[in-house]
Amino acid sequence: MDVTLNYLVLPYIPLLPLVGALFAYLAGQRNRDAAGVIATAASTLAFVLSIVATLDMLKNGPVEHVLFNWFTVGTMSVDFTLRFDQLTATMCLVVTGIGSLIHLYSIGYMAHDESRPRFFAYLNLFMFAMLLLVMGGNMLVTFVGWEGVGLCSYLLIGFWHKNTAYAAAGMKAFVVNRIGDAGFLLGMFLLFVNFNTLDYAALKDPVVDFVAQNPQSVALITVIALALFVGACGKSAQIPLFVWLPDAMAGPTPVSALIHAATMVTAGVYLVCRMNFLYTLAPIALAVMCVIAIGTAFIGATIAITQNDIKKVLAYSTVSQLGYMFLAASVGGYWIAVFYLVTHAFFKACLFLGAGSVISGCHHEQDMRRMGGLWRYMPITALTYGVSVLAIAGIFPFAGYHAKHAIFEALAAHPIALLGWLAVIIPVVATATAALTAFYMTRSFAMTFLGTYRGHERPHESAWVMTLPLFILALLSTFGGLYLNAHIGHYLSPVLPLEGSEHSASSAVPLFGQALATTLEHLLSSWGGIVGIFLALLLYSEILPYLRVIPGRFFRATGLLGRWVEEKYWVDEIYDFCIVQPLAWTARMLWKVVDQGAIDGAVNATGSIVEFGGESLRLTQTGQVRHYVLCMFAAALFLMFFYLITV
């Protein structure tokens, strides 16, 4: 194989953040400010190398770099391989590009934190793990990165670990993700047992041929696909494993932005898209994915409406938007899922960093009820946040519009026949959820930036090191969708299918590759978002002040239903009652009854018996001759008596 530039630079893309983590921590022990500079420089260099590798890949084609033979066990030999193709390049650019902006922002946000060397080391380590995940040439290398982001999320979510609630949130994320990881492992085991390889490039043809030659094997493929989807649900916060993501808000806001926009939550979407050839052969798995995705999108959106913590609104928004990505994949629109993943990274990173700017400017206040009127004090933050709200609401020409429009057209063109009447309802629920998204995001904007300030201390705009990333992300949220709309489908076509199957995305989205329709037509297509924005402005701004009492009255009128949604459908409480408490009770029983009672009791009883026996025998060893003679005489009498009665 010819050694290309891409082949040479490939290992350094994940290596730079790893080395940066080490040097940021060590240098930070002498100069805390140096930690942020080193970590940001490492991340930025990784972004530059990702651009270089992408350009070379477009010229010379995808490349695999075998770094070394990882291990050999019997007939199983696994190489530590990095793969760089169109999908990998897209993910690397998102991870390193958005990640670098978050690193830069963090220099300002964490300026007064004494533990920032540790913070920036974790941040760089997180990027290393995510890059390893998306660049892995086989599933085992991906799994190393997969576990790495799980570990780093635990470290970063619980970064302020002296607060026990924050430490518990980090532990919750770690435990819930382990449940999903069990599914990932099961899927890997089944793939290796049946196909003797875990290499992505080597798996496709054997899997397709296996199903073609053995139609009954669809059941096996479905089990594998569902097992891998369980892993994806854990990382990408889908029902029933979404409960960790809102609690991840315990970490510093830049961590929330990194997890929600560029790294961890996109891992599950990436895995499903990477294994698209497997899911295309498993229609039942796609149907299950579709139902879970639409349910997650709707539940996340309804919970977000009731939240007053600005970061919690964005957290449940992420849960909902991830549902849209899986929804696209479930109808075969894998490239549309990646398209929405990229645009979501633009506006969700901007929203989270904007929320961090508000929290910093309002002296660590997160409750939107104590904000209001901040556009006067924080105009740059207000402008960039507002642009991102329009993007996530799906308003033309902002980035979110193009990908959401593609998802809706894919749903209409390729309903899943296995779902029966549900296939008709799903597009309706998806459209309603889009309107809810526009509503709760506009609500957050109105409560935060419009009206009059309801706080106590005077707010202030953030430093340039925080507002510059906001400005760049706002530009991407405005114009990024237009560019991607014209190019990303063709760009991803060598890796992700666009045509040739019943789940073809190319026929589902005729808009791509053609000239854009008139602006009026696009605005009409944004009607759901426009309605949501209009209603939220009426109810939460001061346009018509007397309407502001309606949300409270409506909530009280809904009674138990409103309380149910506000309390997040009591999912955490149900899990606690059905899983956590029974396990805790079982653990206590095992501890008290089995461990302390049976095992410790048996050991202690053995010791007591030996002690009693020893004490009893000690009574016979007095050292006195007359005592021994007496015992011999008694024994002789006993033997004589025993002889007489038995003869």
C-alpha positions, 0 to 999 in steps of 0.5 A: 500500500502506498504511504500517503500523507493521510497515512502518516498524520492519522495516528497524531490526530488522537495522540495530540489530545492525549499528550496535551492532557499530560502536559496540561496537567503537569504544566498546570501544577506550576502555572494554572493558566498554562493548562488551558493554553496547552489543552486548547493548542493540542485540540486545535492542532488535532483539528488542523490535522483532521482537515489535512487528513480529510483533504488527503482522503478526498484525493486518495481515498479512505485509508487504514493504518495498522499501528500494531498487532494488539493481541492474538488468542488462538485463531483470533488476531486483532490489530490496533487499526485506525480507519479514516473514511468520509464518516470518520472525517466528518466525526473528527472535524466535529469533535476537534472543531467544536471541541477546540472552541469549547476549550477556548471558551473554558479558559474564560469560564474556568479562570477562577477555578483552582482545579483547572489543570485537572479540568483541562487534562480531563477535557483533552482526555475526553477528546482522545477517547472520542477520537479513538472511538470514531477512528477505530478500524474495528469494533474492539478499538471503538470499544476502547474509546467507547469505554474511555468516554464513559470514564471521562464523563464520570470524571467531568460530570463529577468534577466538583466532587466535594458536592456529593450530589455532583459526585452521585450524578457522575456515578449515575452516568457511569452506571447507566452507561455500563448497562448499555455497554453490556449490550455492545459487548453482547453484539460484538461477541455474537458478531465474532462467533458467527463471522470471525472478525470485528473489522468494519470493512471485513464484516459487511460482505460476510454479513450480507452474504450470510443473510442472502444464503440463510434467510432464517438468519435474519433472527440472529442479525436482529438480535445483534442489531438490537444488542448494539442498539442497547449500547447506542441507547446508553451513550445517546440517552434514548429510552430507557437509558436517558436518565443520566443525561439531565443529571450530567448538568452537574458538571461545569457548563463547558463539559455539558457542551462537549458531552451534548454537542460534540462527543459522547451523545453522538457515539450511539448515532455514529455506531448505528450509522457505521453498522448501517449494513447490519441494520438494513438487514434487520427490519424489526430492529429498525422498527424498534429503533423508530418507536424508541426514537419518536418516544424519546423525542416526544418525552424529552420535549414535553419535559423541557417545557416544564423546566426552569433551570436553563441547563436542564431545558437544554439537556432535555432538548438534547435527549429529544434531538437525539431521538430525531437522529435515530428516527432518521436512521430507522427509515434508512436515512443514515446520512440524514442522521449524520447531517442532523448530528453535525448541525445539532453540534453547531447550535447545541454547542452555541446554546450551552456555551450561551447558557454558560455565559448567562450563568457566569454573567448572572453570578452563577444563577441558573434559574430562568425565573431570576433572569430576564432582560439580559439582552441589555447587559449581554447583547452578544450572548443574547444574539448568538443564543437567539440565532441558535434558537431559530436553528434548533426550531427549524426555521429557514435558512438556519442550520436545523431547518435543512436536516429536519426537513430531510427527516420529515420527508424521509419519514413520509417517503419510507414509512415502516410497514412493520409498525402498521397504523403507528407508521401513520402516527409517527410523522404527526408526533415528529411534527408536533415535537418540532413545534414543541421544540420551538416553543420551549426554546423560545420560552427559554430565550424569552425568560432569559433575555426579554422583559425586565431583569428579575435578579439581584446582582448586576449582570455583565457580558462575558470576556472575548475568550467566551464570546468569540466561540459563541460568534463562530458557532452562531455563524455555523448555525446560520450558514452551515446548513446551507453548505451541508445541504448541498454537499453532505449527501454526495460526500457521505455516499461512499460510506452511507447508502443513498439509494438501492434499498427500500430505505433509500434516503436519496428518494426520500429527500429530493431536495438534496442535490437540486436547486433550493425552492423559493424562500417562501416555500421554505418558510411555509415548510417551517410552519411548525417552528413558527407556530411554536415561536409565536405562541412562546413569545405571546405567553412568556414575553411582555408583548401582551402582559395579561397573557403571561398568567396563562401558562400557570393556569394551564399547568394547574388545570392539568392537575396530575398530568402536569405534575407527572410531566414536571416530575419527568414522568417519575422515571427516576422514581420508578427505577428507584422503586423497581430496580435500585431499592430491590437491589439495595435490599438484596445487597443488604440481605446478602450482607446481613444474612449471607455474609455476616450471618452464614459465612461469617457465622460459619467461620466464627462457629468453627472457631468457637467449636475449636475453642470449646474443644480445646478448653474441654481437652485442657481440663484433662491435661492437669499435669497431676499423676493422681488425676491421670490414675483416676481417669485410667481407673474410670476408663477401666471400669467403663470398659469392664461394664461395657463388656459385661452388658454386651456378652 
